[in-house]
Amino acid sequence: MPGIIKFVVHAFICFFIAIGSVQAKDLIIGVDANFRPFEFKDAQGKFTGFDVELFDAIAKDLGLNYKWQTMDFNGLIPALQSKSIDAAIAGITIKSSREEVVDFSYPYYDAGLVILVRADNTSIKTIEDLKDKKVATKLATTSADYLKTNGVNDVKLLPNTDNLFMELLTGGVDAVFFDSPPLMYFSQNQGKDKVKIVGPLYQGQSYGIAFPQGSELREKVSISLLKFMEDGTYENLYGKWFGKLP
């Protein structure tokens, strides 16, 4: 009998240790590490940016442990579908085709698409001017879809924004067409006096944090986002990276 009791006690201990291990397991958060000013490594090699600090605030609010999984943007949705990551934050536009395969949080950033050209360019002013030009944009994004829909066919699809800027500065393409925040940030910082934004803002869009379908995290994260938008946390973070809220 004592042997049975000892076995049962040992089994219970192992069970609770296992439960504790599951609860303590770090969430895997997918991110594109080359999307300034949302996520990037600074001069000291520290991972930072608006998305990085926003998710860190959410994790602290919810008591979550997590670690980053960097990957190319076009790998994020498949990783969510296979549940190899628990969430993804990388300036992911909420659109119907993505909502068919993943779930999104409450929108946390409103953006649009813009044209970036070299500073001495005078021939490109609107998307109509891109139809006979070579244009770079990011692979598997809404900007690629928009160019195709609007008859721009000579498009170079690249995996990250650093590649886009390099192609433009070296003359590999005539223009870059992509999300407004990283293009505006580049034009005001590393690309100052070398590039410029031209034309209007195209296709207003919202970013959301993405989750595997049915994830319990989505509602919790959305509640944190809404709380931050009410208590000033979001406004302070937005101000740090983009200036005053529009």
C-alpha positions as CSV (number, residue, x, y, z in Angstrom):
1,M,0.0,0.0,0.0
2,P,2.7,2.5,0.9
3,G,4.2,1.8,-2.5
4,I,1.0,2.7,-4.3
5,I,0.6,6.0,-2.2
6,K,4.2,6.9,-3.1
7,F,3.5,6.2,-6.8
8,V,0.3,8.4,-6.7
9,V,2.0,11.2,-5.0
10,H,4.9,11.1,-7.5
11,A,2.3,11.1,-10.4
12,F,0.6,14.2,-9.0
13,I,3.9,16.0,-8.6
14,C,4.9,15.2,-12.1
15,F,1.4,16.4,-13.4
16,F,1.6,19.8,-11.6
17,I,5.2,20.3,-12.8
18,A,4.0,19.6,-16.4
19,I,1.1,22.0,-16.0
20,G,3.5,24.7,-14.7
21,S,5.8,24.1,-17.6
22,V,3.0,24.6,-20.1
23,Q,1.9,27.8,-18.4
24,A,5.4,29.1,-18.3
25,K,6.1,28.3,-21.9
26,D,7.1,31.4,-23.9
27,L,4.8,32.5,-26.7
28,I,6.4,32.7,-30.1
29,I,5.7,36.0,-31.8
30,G,6.5,36.3,-35.5
31,V,8.0,39.6,-36.7
32,D,9.7,41.0,-39.8
33,A,12.9,42.6,-38.4
34,N,13.3,45.0,-41.3
35,F,10.3,47.3,-41.1
36,R,11.3,50.7,-39.7
37,P,10.0,52.3,-37.6
38,F,7.8,49.4,-36.5
39,E,10.5,46.8,-35.9
40,F,14.3,46.9,-36.5
41,K,17.7,46.7,-34.7
42,D,19.2,50.0,-33.6
43,A,22.9,50.9,-33.8
44,Q,23.6,48.9,-30.6
45,G,21.9,45.8,-32.0
46,K,18.9,46.1,-29.8
47,F,15.5,45.1,-31.3
48,T,13.2,48.1,-31.1
49,G,10.4,50.0,-32.8
50,F,6.7,50.9,-32.5
51,D,5.4,47.3,-32.9
52,V,8.1,45.9,-30.5
53,E,7.3,48.4,-27.7
54,L,3.6,48.0,-28.3
55,F,3.6,44.3,-28.0
56,D,5.9,44.5,-25.0
57,A,3.4,46.7,-23.2
58,I,0.6,44.3,-24.1
59,A,2.6,41.3,-22.8
60,K,3.2,43.1,-19.5
61,D,-0.4,44.0,-19.2
62,L,-1.5,40.4,-19.7
63,G,1.4,38.8,-17.9
64,L,2.6,37.0,-21.0
65,N,6.1,35.5,-21.5
66,Y,7.2,35.6,-25.1
67,K,10.1,35.6,-27.5
68,W,10.5,36.9,-31.0
69,Q,10.8,34.8,-34.2
70,T,12.1,36.9,-37.0
71,M,11.2,35.9,-40.6
72,D,10.5,37.3,-44.0
73,F,7.1,39.0,-44.1
74,N,5.7,36.5,-46.6
75,G,6.3,33.7,-44.1
76,L,4.2,35.1,-41.3
77,I,0.7,34.1,-42.5
78,P,1.8,30.5,-43.4
79,A,3.5,30.2,-39.9
80,L,0.3,31.3,-38.2
81,Q,-1.7,28.8,-40.3
82,S,0.6,26.0,-39.3
83,K,0.5,27.3,-35.7
84,S,4.3,27.3,-35.5
85,I,4.0,30.8,-34.1
86,D,1.4,32.1,-31.6
87,A,0.9,35.6,-33.1
88,A,2.5,38.0,-35.6
89,I,3.0,41.8,-35.5
90,A,4.7,43.4,-38.4
91,G,2.5,46.1,-39.9
92,I,0.2,43.4,-41.3
93,T,-2.7,44.9,-43.2
94,I,-6.1,43.6,-42.3
95,K,-7.7,42.4,-45.5
96,S,-10.4,39.9,-46.4
97,S,-8.1,37.3,-48.0
98,R,-6.0,37.2,-44.9
99,E,-9.1,37.1,-42.6
100,E,-10.1,33.9,-44.3
101,V,-7.1,32.1,-42.9
102,V,-6.0,34.0,-39.7
103,D,-7.7,36.1,-37.0
104,F,-6.9,39.8,-36.4
105,S,-6.9,41.9,-33.3
106,Y,-8.6,45.3,-33.1
107,P,-6.8,47.6,-35.6
108,Y,-3.9,49.4,-34.0
109,Y,-2.5,51.6,-36.8
110,D,-4.0,53.4,-39.8
111,A,-1.8,53.8,-42.9
112,G,-1.9,53.8,-46.7
113,L,0.4,53.4,-49.7
114,V,2.7,56.0,-51.1
115,I,5.3,56.5,-53.9
116,L,9.0,57.0,-53.1
117,V,11.4,58.3,-55.7
118,R,15.0,59.6,-55.8
119,A,15.2,63.3,-54.9
120,D,16.1,64.4,-58.4
121,N,13.1,62.7,-60.1
122,T,10.6,65.0,-61.8
123,S,8.8,62.5,-64.0
124,I,6.8,60.6,-61.4
125,K,4.0,62.3,-59.5
126,T,1.1,59.7,-59.3
127,I,0.5,56.0,-59.8
128,E,-0.4,56.7,-63.5
129,D,3.3,57.7,-64.1
130,L,4.4,54.2,-62.8
131,K,2.9,52.3,-65.7
132,D,6.0,52.6,-67.9
133,K,8.5,52.6,-65.0
134,K,10.3,49.8,-63.0
135,V,8.8,49.7,-59.5
136,A,9.9,47.9,-56.4
137,T,7.6,46.7,-53.6
138,K,7.5,44.1,-50.9
139,L,6.7,40.5,-51.6
140,A,3.2,39.2,-50.6
141,T,1.8,42.6,-49.6
142,T,-1.2,44.8,-50.4
143,S,1.0,47.2,-52.3
144,A,1.9,44.4,-54.8
145,D,-1.8,43.7,-55.3
146,Y,-2.6,47.4,-55.8
147,L,0.1,47.9,-58.5
148,K,-1.2,44.9,-60.4
149,T,-4.8,46.1,-60.2
150,N,-3.7,49.5,-61.5
151,G,-1.8,48.3,-64.5
152,V,1.7,48.6,-63.2
153,N,3.4,45.5,-64.6
154,D,7.2,46.0,-64.3
155,V,7.3,45.2,-60.6
156,K,10.3,43.9,-58.7
157,L,9.2,42.0,-55.6
158,L,11.6,42.0,-52.7
159,P,11.6,40.4,-49.2
160,N,12.2,43.5,-47.0
161,T,12.2,47.3,-47.0
162,D,16.0,47.5,-46.8
163,N,16.2,45.8,-50.3
164,L,13.6,48.3,-51.6
165,F,15.6,51.3,-50.5
166,M,18.9,49.9,-51.9
167,E,17.3,49.2,-55.3
168,L,16.0,52.7,-55.5
169,L,19.2,54.4,-54.4
170,T,21.4,52.3,-56.8
171,G,19.1,52.9,-59.8
172,G,17.8,49.4,-60.0
173,V,14.2,50.8,-60.0
174,D,12.6,54.1,-60.7
175,A,10.3,54.1,-57.7
176,V,9.2,52.3,-54.6
177,F,5.5,51.8,-53.8
178,F,4.8,50.6,-50.3
179,D,3.2,51.4,-46.9
180,S,3.5,55.0,-45.9
181,P,5.2,54.7,-42.4
182,P,8.5,53.0,-43.3
183,L,8.8,55.1,-46.5
184,M,8.2,58.3,-44.7
185,Y,10.5,57.3,-41.9
186,F,13.3,56.5,-44.4
187,S,12.8,59.8,-46.3
188,Q,13.2,61.7,-43.1
189,N,16.2,59.8,-41.7
190,Q,18.7,57.6,-43.7
191,G,17.3,58.8,-47.0
192,K,17.1,62.5,-46.2
193,D,18.0,64.6,-49.3
194,K,18.4,61.4,-51.3
195,V,14.7,60.5,-51.8
196,K,11.3,62.0,-51.5
197,I,7.6,61.1,-51.2
198,V,5.4,62.1,-54.2
199,G,1.7,62.0,-54.9
200,P,-1.3,61.3,-52.6
201,L,-1.9,58.6,-50.1
202,Y,-3.4,55.5,-51.8
203,Q,-5.7,52.8,-50.3
204,G,-6.2,53.7,-46.7
205,Q,-5.6,50.5,-44.6
206,S,-5.3,49.3,-41.0
207,Y,-2.7,47.1,-39.4
208,G,-3.7,44.4,-36.9
209,I,-1.9,41.8,-34.8
210,A,-2.5,38.4,-36.4
211,F,-3.3,35.1,-34.7
212,P,-4.0,31.5,-35.7
213,Q,-7.7,31.0,-36.2
214,G,-9.6,30.4,-32.9
215,S,-6.7,31.8,-30.7
216,E,-7.9,32.8,-27.3
217,L,-5.2,35.5,-27.3
218,R,-7.0,37.6,-29.9
219,E,-9.7,38.9,-27.6
220,K,-7.3,39.5,-24.7
221,V,-4.9,41.5,-26.9
222,S,-7.7,43.5,-28.3
223,I,-8.9,44.4,-24.9
224,S,-5.4,45.6,-23.9
225,L,-5.2,47.7,-27.1
226,L,-8.5,49.4,-26.4
227,K,-7.4,50.1,-22.8
228,F,-4.2,51.6,-24.0
229,M,-6.1,53.8,-26.5
230,E,-8.2,55.1,-23.6
231,D,-5.6,55.6,-20.9
232,G,-3.0,57.4,-23.0
233,T,-0.5,54.6,-23.3
234,Y,-1.0,54.3,-27.0
235,E,-0.9,58.0,-27.6
236,N,2.4,58.3,-25.8
237,L,4.0,55.4,-27.7
238,Y,2.6,56.8,-31.0
239,G,4.1,60.2,-30.2
240,K,7.5,58.7,-29.5
241,W,7.7,57.1,-33.0
242,F,5.5,59.2,-35.3
243,G,4.7,62.5,-33.6
244,K,1.3,63.7,-32.6
245,L,-1.7,61.5,-33.3
246,P,-3.6,62.7,-36.4
